[in-house]
Amino acid sequence: MKLAIITGADGGMGYEETRAVAQAGYHVIMACYCPKRALPKCEKLRAETGNPDIEVMGIDLANLALVRSFALEVRRRFSHLDLLMNNAGTMETGYHYTVDGLERTIQVNYVGPFLLTHLLLPLMDRGSRIVNMASLVVPWGRLRFPQFFERGTSLRCWMRCFPYFNSKLAVALFTIRLAERLSERGITVNAADPGIVSTEIIRMQMFFDPLTDLIFRPFIRTPRQGADTAIHLLLDEDKAAQTGTFNRSNHVVPWKIKRAERARMQELWDLTEEIVRPFME
């Protein structure tokens, strides 16, 4: 049995990723924040794909103890993991802390997936694939510690976009470093840029949204279009040996990370490890 885990699988892109992986014959775990909302979508996917091996498990990336509980349950039930799609994400519309004392966008987009990935690594071996959802905003991110974890940004004027930019930069650096660490084990790690996609993240409920919609609507992709690059990274044979790359529209593109930010990669890793250490075995 081939096993895949997709976080945020009940959302727009996650739903499409789940559909593609299920059609490829995988047992799919839809790792969702709200299992009750995800169950009807799970049933629909079973009917559409003809694959009965799709299930929903609850996970809250904003709670590291619950991330650990999810991973340990997966490890109790399964002996091998083929695909991990770190798809779930958020751009908070306000300044929110998690129960772990971190800014919520940073934890859901980066710290939670960092912990989840590490806890699931014992199930992975040669041929397993990890795909992280990055973004075209990676070049706009800035890492300043400890503000990155505490507020999402070092700027005095807090705006929701800055923690999002910074979290996606962290995802990019995490992808590069993890790929380096896992290369000898034959586990690949890549990042996908979905472009501007019509999902809940871009619905900000602000006075300027109609104008924003008018400007960006010609460039906005459907969830299926946004998920396409990630799906190819998960399933295509010609991607099996590809690792440490940033991908857009099914092509590898250069990492556009400023030298000063790339120099903070090891510090970011070390500080994140320190945060998640109480939840590691």
GICORSUL-V462556 format. One record per pair of residues at least 12 apart in sequence whose ideal C-beta (glycine too) atoms are under 6 Angstrom apart, sorted by the first residue. I is the first residue (numbers start at 1). J is the second residue. Records with the same first field share a line. If there is no record, write none. Layout:
I=J, J
//
This chain:
1=27
2=26, 82
3=27, 78, 81, 82
4=21, 26, 28, 83
5=29, 31, 84
6=18, 85, 87
7=31, 86, 87, 88
8=87, 88
9=30, 32
10=32, 38, 41
12=199, 223
13=223, 226, 227
14=87
16=223, 224, 227
17=85, 227, 230, 231
18=30, 45
19=45
20=231
22=49, 51, 54
23=49
24=235
27=53
28=54
29=55, 57
30=42, 56
31=57, 59
32=56
33=60
35=56, 58
38=56
39=56
42=54, 56
61=88, 108, 112
62=98, 104, 107, 108
63=99
64=100, 115, 279
67=112, 115, 116
68=279
71=116, 119, 120
80=123
81=120, 123, 124
82=128
83=129, 234
84=130
85=131
86=113, 132
87=133
89=109
90=105, 108
91=105, 160, 164, 201
92=104, 105, 160
95=158
102=149
103=151, 152, 163
105=152, 163, 164, 167
106=152, 163, 167
109=167
110=167, 170, 171
114=272
115=276, 279
124=187
126=186
128=187
129=188, 234
130=189
131=190, 192, 230, 233, 234
132=171, 175, 191
133=192
134=168, 171, 172, 191, 193
135=168, 193
136=193
137=165, 168
138=168, 169, 172
139=256
140=165
141=165, 166, 168, 169
143=261, 264
148=166
173=265, 268
175=189, 191
176=244
177=265, 269
179=243, 244
188=243
189=243
190=233, 245
191=246
192=229, 230, 233, 247
193=248
194=226
195=221, 226
196=216, 219, 220
197=221, 226
198=220
229=247, 250
232=250
//
